[in-house]
């Protein structure tokens, strides 16, 4: 939420948002389907591809062999059997709540210290890089965890109490050998997926201009670019997507999630997600070579590129407008950059020359020890996280029935999310904590309007 400290930042740099939230990809809908709509400018042919991509996104993949030709190949180990299983209505996942025992829209990344062949995190022997807590018949799931919380009560400067909850991940089962003492884990909820085409189309030169890893301007902000391995090109590229900016493109995101989350192979990633120690997994029947064919990858990528951005609600509301000014004054906009533009280099012309308002710089920022997962990811340290977009955040409760925020859903609403911010954002969080209640309420009203 309010992610950022900056000293002496001119207010004009973060003034009131002008223009539609998603440029020409904006849809003025604020109901339960607000994140699921296509860009309004799609042609008839593009709408057909979007509809097919939507079908694939919501397909429940089945165990091979099956009569549903082309839609089998689930697993052998996996997290969910569909994209929408985690990204319900193209929205935001959450951790388990009271009475739930499974991670239904959340997963656990895992690794050990060191780097693998392409600079990515080093896999855990017997397990890999992600806990797959489900499996097809005849194959064992990798294990299971549960999440609990420790309450940390405190007060605003005016005495009003609040409490933050720190998550704790406990292993209930580890089915392929003892876990190493130096295990690194990171619980992650599924992020919203609309508007991603616009983020993909931001020129790399703009990201490089915004980056200031040495903080040469002495504003307290040192945003960095993550350099990652691209499974599509086989080269190093700028990371844009994922909580650690560890994925460079939407095509790479599609094939990586297909293999890691659902267990589907593709041309760029032709091997099953089975560690060498998992013999039953390695011996299971395949759903084809590859299981997710190239036309499916293309349509899923297109679907993610052209999902519309919901319009901001009540843009003239006085309290929200005051909150927007506070967002600038508290230096939140130093990382949650309100405005971005695209050039004309993206393959999709509908993404060309767009001015839009995602409230992100797509860079890595040090968010302090309290939010650290201690797990490096390519160039990102455990303390660093990519600035998440804020657009549509005020609709999460309506679309997904919760307001559990941050990378692991620990924050129960906007205020807690802000108060968790440390590192580069510590002064901004403290300004919010010390502000009068009327100002805190105004800032929260602004965030709800996005």
BELMOMO-V104930 format. One record per residue. N is the residue number from 1. RES is the residue in one letter. SS is DSSP state (A for helix, B for strand, O for the rest). PSI is psi in radians with two decimals (* if undefined). Layout:
n res ss psi
N RES SS PSI
N RES SS PSI
//
This chain:
n res ss psi
1 X O -1.86
2 X O 1.58
3 X O 0.96
4 X O 2.37
5 X O 2.59
6 X O 2.51
7 X O 2.19
8 X O 0.39
9 X O 2.16
10 X O 2.39
11 X A -0.57
12 X A -0.40
13 X A -0.31
14 X A 0.76
15 X O -3.13
16 X O 2.36
17 X O 2.28
18 X O 2.21
19 X O 2.91
20 X O 2.59
21 X O -0.73
22 X O 0.45
23 X A -2.34
24 X A -0.11
25 X A 0.28
26 X B 2.40
27 X B 2.21
28 X O 1.20
29 X O 2.36
30 X O 0.59
31 X O -2.89
32 X O -0.35
33 X O 0.33
34 X O -0.46
35 X O -0.02
36 X O 0.00
37 X O 2.65
38 X B 2.77
39 X O 2.43
40 X O -0.18
41 X O 0.16
42 X O 2.50
43 X O 3.02
44 X A -0.71
45 X A -0.71
46 X A -0.62
47 X A -0.59
48 X A -0.76
49 X A -0.65
50 X A -0.79
51 X A -0.69
52 X A -0.69
53 X A -0.66
54 X A -0.70
55 X A -0.79
56 X A -0.70
57 X A -0.55
58 X A 0.05
59 X O 2.34
60 X O 1.83
61 X O 2.58
62 X B 2.93
63 X O 2.41
64 X O 2.60
65 X O 2.69
66 X O 2.82
67 X O -0.37
68 X O 1.32
69 X O 2.26
70 X O -0.21
71 X O 0.38
72 X B 3.04
73 X O 0.18
74 X O 2.38
75 X O -2.59
76 X O -0.67
77 X B 2.68
78 X B 3.06
79 X O -0.86
80 X O 2.83
81 X O 0.18
82 X O 2.80
83 X O -0.77
84 X O -0.23
85 X O -0.56
86 X O -0.75
87 X O 1.16
88 X A 2.22
89 X A 0.66
90 X A 0.38
91 X O -2.64
92 X O 2.38
93 X O -3.12
94 X O 2.81
95 X O 2.95
96 X O 2.52
97 X O -3.11
98 X O 2.25
99 X O -0.20
100 X O 2.50
101 X O -0.08
102 X O 2.75
103 X O 1.69
104 X O -0.44
105 X O 0.70
106 X B 2.67
107 X B 2.99
108 X B 2.01
109 X B 2.61
110 X B 2.64
111 X B 3.09
112 X B 2.80
113 X B 2.54
114 X B 3.08
115 X B 2.56
116 X O -2.88
117 X O -0.68
118 X O 0.28
119 X O -0.02
120 X O 2.93
121 X B 2.71
122 X B 2.21
123 X O 2.66
124 X B 2.18
125 X O 2.28
126 X O -0.23
127 X O -0.87
128 X B -2.52
129 X O -0.02
130 X B 2.34
131 X O 1.99
132 X O 1.83
133 X O 0.19
134 X B 2.79
135 X B 2.77
136 X O 2.87
137 X O 2.41
138 X O -0.07
139 X O 2.43
140 X O 2.37
141 X O 2.77
142 X O -0.48
143 X B -2.89
144 X B 2.62
145 X B 2.88
146 X B 2.69
147 X B 2.25
148 X B 3.05
149 X B 2.58
150 X B 2.13
151 X B 2.42
152 X B 1.55
153 X B 2.58
154 X B -2.93
155 X B 2.59
156 X O 2.91
157 X O -0.47
158 X O 0.08
159 X O -0.22
160 X O 2.27
161 X B 2.69
162 X B 2.95
163 X B 2.36
164 X B 2.59
165 X B 2.22
166 X B 2.17
167 X B 2.60
168 X B 2.21
169 X B 2.13
170 X B 2.27
171 X B 2.19
172 X B -0.59
173 X B 2.47
174 X B 1.73
175 X O -0.05
176 X O 0.82
177 X O 2.77
178 X O 2.48
179 X O 2.46
180 X O 2.67
181 X O -0.46
182 X O 0.43
183 X B 2.35
184 X B 2.21
185 X B 2.70
186 X B 1.96
187 X B 2.36
188 X B 2.33
189 X B 2.77
190 X O 2.28
191 X O 2.90
192 X O 2.65
193 X O 0.07
194 X O 2.73
195 X O 0.10
196 X A -0.50
197 X A -0.68
198 X A -0.72
199 X A -0.63
200 X A -0.49
201 X O -0.02
202 X B 2.23
203 X O 2.43
204 X A -0.57
205 X A -0.58
206 X A -0.71
207 X A -0.72
208 X A -0.64
209 X A -0.65
210 X A -0.49
211 X O 2.45
212 X O 1.14
213 X O -0.46
214 X O 0.07
215 X O 0.92
216 X O -0.42
217 X O 0.02
218 X O 0.64
219 X O 0.06
220 X O -0.01
221 X O 2.24
222 X O 1.01
223 X O 2.44
224 X B 2.66
225 X O 2.38
226 X O 2.25
227 X B 2.12
228 X B 2.89
229 X B 2.29
230 X O 1.98
231 X O -0.28
232 X O -0.86
233 X O -0.33
234 X O 0.27
235 X O 3.03
236 X B 2.45
237 X B 2.97
238 X B 2.22
239 X O 2.40
240 X O -0.55
241 X B 2.81
242 X O 2.76
243 X O -0.43
244 X O 0.30
245 X O 0.79
246 X O 0.15
247 X B 2.30
248 X O -0.38
249 X O 2.90
250 X A -0.55
251 X A -0.74
252 X A -0.64
253 X A -0.74
254 X A -0.89
255 X A -0.56
256 X A -0.77
257 X A -0.63
258 X A -0.79
259 X A -0.85
260 X A -0.62
261 X A -0.62
262 X A -0.38
263 X O 0.53
264 X O 2.23
265 X O 2.84
266 X O 3.05
267 X O -0.80
268 X O -0.54
269 X O 1.48
270 X O -0.03
271 X O 2.57
272 X O 2.69
273 X O 1.18
274 X O 2.13
275 X O 2.67
276 X O -0.55
277 X O -0.17
278 X O 1.41
279 X A -0.73
280 X A -0.66
281 X A -0.79
282 X A -0.44
283 X A -0.11
284 X O 2.67
285 X O 2.51
286 X O 2.75
287 X O 0.24
288 X O 3.00
289 X O 1.66
290 X O 3.02
291 X O -0.53
292 X O 1.77
293 X O 2.95
294 X A -0.59
295 X A -0.60
296 X A -0.74
297 X A -0.75
298 X A -0.76
299 X A -0.64
300 X A -0.68
301 X A -0.81
302 X A -0.76
303 X A -0.80
304 X A -0.50
305 X A -0.45
306 X A 0.18
307 X B 2.32
308 X O 2.76
309 X B 2.25
310 X B 2.46
311 X O 2.65
312 X O 2.45
313 X O 2.61
314 X O 0.99
315 X O -0.25
316 X O 0.09
317 X O 2.21
318 X A -0.73
319 X A -0.74
320 X A -0.67
321 X A -0.69
322 X A -0.71
323 X A -0.61
324 X A -0.65
325 X A -0.66
326 X A -0.63
327 X A -0.69
328 X A -0.76
329 X A -0.64
330 X O 0.03
331 X O 0.41
332 X A -0.58
333 X A -0.07
334 X A -0.53
335 X O -0.73
336 X O 1.20
337 X O 2.12
338 X O -0.65
339 X O 2.39
340 X B 2.82
341 X B 2.72
342 X B 2.82
343 X O -2.62
344 X O 0.54
345 X O -0.28
346 X O 2.53
347 X O -0.50
348 X O 2.03
349 X A -0.45
350 X A -0.24
351 X A 0.02
352 X O 2.49
353 X O 0.85
354 X O 2.38
355 X B 2.19
356 X B 3.04
357 X O 1.37
358 X O -0.30
359 X O 0.92
360 X O 2.67
361 X O -0.03
362 X O 0.25
363 X O 2.84
364 X B 2.42
365 X B 2.52
366 X B 1.99
367 X O 0.22
368 X O 2.90
369 X A -0.56
370 X A -0.52
371 X A 0.00
372 X O 2.44
373 X O 0.04
374 X O 0.19
375 X O 1.82
376 X O 2.67
377 X B 1.82
378 X O -2.09
379 X O -0.16
380 X B 2.32
381 X O 3.03
382 X O -0.49
383 X O -0.18
384 X B 2.42
385 X B 2.57
386 X B 2.41
387 X O 2.03
388 X O 2.50
389 X O 2.61
390 X O -0.18
391 X O 2.46
392 X O -0.04
393 X A -0.56
394 X A -0.15
395 X A -0.05
396 X A -0.74
397 X A -0.69
398 X A -0.68
399 X A -0.74
400 X A 0.08
401 X O 0.49
402 X O 2.94
403 X O 0.86
404 X B 1.98
405 X B 3.14
406 X O 3.09
407 X O -0.44
408 X O 0.22
409 X O 0.31
410 X O -0.50
411 X B 2.20
412 X B 1.15
413 X O 3.04
414 X A -0.75
415 X A -0.82
416 X A -0.65
417 X A -0.76
418 X A -0.79
419 X A -0.36
420 X O -0.30
421 X O 2.30
422 X O -2.78
423 X A -2.19
424 X A -0.39
425 X A 0.05
426 X A -0.73
427 X A -0.61
428 X A -0.78
429 X A -0.67
430 X A -0.61
431 X A -0.71
432 X A -0.79
433 X A -0.60
434 X A -0.15
435 X O 2.68
436 X O 2.70
437 X A -0.63
438 X A -0.62
439 X A -0.69
440 X A -0.78
441 X A -0.64
442 X A -0.74
443 X A -0.71
444 X A -0.63
445 X A -0.67
446 X A -0.84
447 X A -0.66
448 X A -0.38
449 X A -0.22
450 X O *
//
